[in-house]
């Protein structure tokens, strides 16, 4: 089976369709995105030279509400990846019960190679190219790998100029001072923490306390902070440049400061390891929180953890998933584990539309409630049907789409 994420998404969908009795019309709609938009985004570089970058927006399905999903700025962005990510958003949003469909997009670019001015111009140009297909009731982008709150503000600003009206709710994940929600930055990482704690209790695995995390960006940092503050020990961390192993536990605040100063994790303390080795450390729980396909048939046999918490989208290939199942390793699937971001995006959208500002404690309390309730539904489905948590999550999502 190829590791093309879209082919993988279709295999997972087929599996779910075989386990459920979804209407043929729904089956057909889920197998292809509703719309694919491809654009060439021009950018005048600081040097005066003009370059173009390929951009995409995939609108997978809007049965439950406006398309919703991130915009990725990364050199490996491609259409099949965006289609898979958009499909996963459709399922995730249905699973956690937010009134959105699924969308995703991005630009093939390495944002680290652009100056601040170039990044702003590229983001604004991309927003102009997409302005006819996005909108608060149509399609609501958000940050993803390589994009951030500031970039969402630029998109909202361009879109507002395009429609001639202040329209902050066209995107979520904005800075708080520009209509963003308190708690949005923390949401995916904290949400993963809430799901993990709930699942460990249900599984009777409360003693699983040591954790290794691959990816120390928006998601990985806040998960690490949350878990370190709730009785877990983070024994390994990695980012794209390498990682560290400290069996006695890593001081998360100190390592964050170190990474800000040095630009990498290596040399902080303990033993330096590779970006990939972190997933093979002797931890109870491993967390892929970087990109797709990080757990494959090559490294799955060497995984020592008993639990995988998928915070990245699509981190486990189909072959690896089968190996983990055979080894009795429990996988808490991405569409459940990383849904915290879109839940708080929904809160942000609601606040913008109603002119409200919710306090951070209130946002996080509501997030916790929604994540625990989704975890409960997935666990109950898995027990009653005797299926994996992943199959159960897809079943629950499909039922919500069929309603
Ligand atoms: P980010 O760009 O902030 O961070 C990505 C991190 O991964 C960086 O630390 C980078 O160095 C690291 N990385 C990249 N390649 C790596 C490798 N080979 N080995 C180890 N580390 C590597 O992105 P993010 O927002 O933290 O997103 C991470 C994952 O979570 C993505 O799969 C994304 O789709 C998913 N996700 C993000 C959100 C969100 O709210 N940001 C929500 C749901 C899912």
Boltz pocket constraint, residues with backbone or C-beta under 6 A from the ligand:
constraints:
  - pocket:
      binder: B
      contacts: [[A, 143], [A, 144], [A, 145], [A, 146], [A, 147], [A, 184], [A, 188], [A, 214], [A, 215], [A, 216], [A, 217], [A, 218], [A, 219], [A, 220], [A, 238], [A, 239], [A, 240], [A, 241], [A, 242], [A, 275], [A, 276], [A, 289], [A, 290], [A, 291], [A, 292], [A, 311], [A, 312], [A, 313], [A, 338], [A, 339], [A, 341], [A, 342]]
      max_distance: 6.0
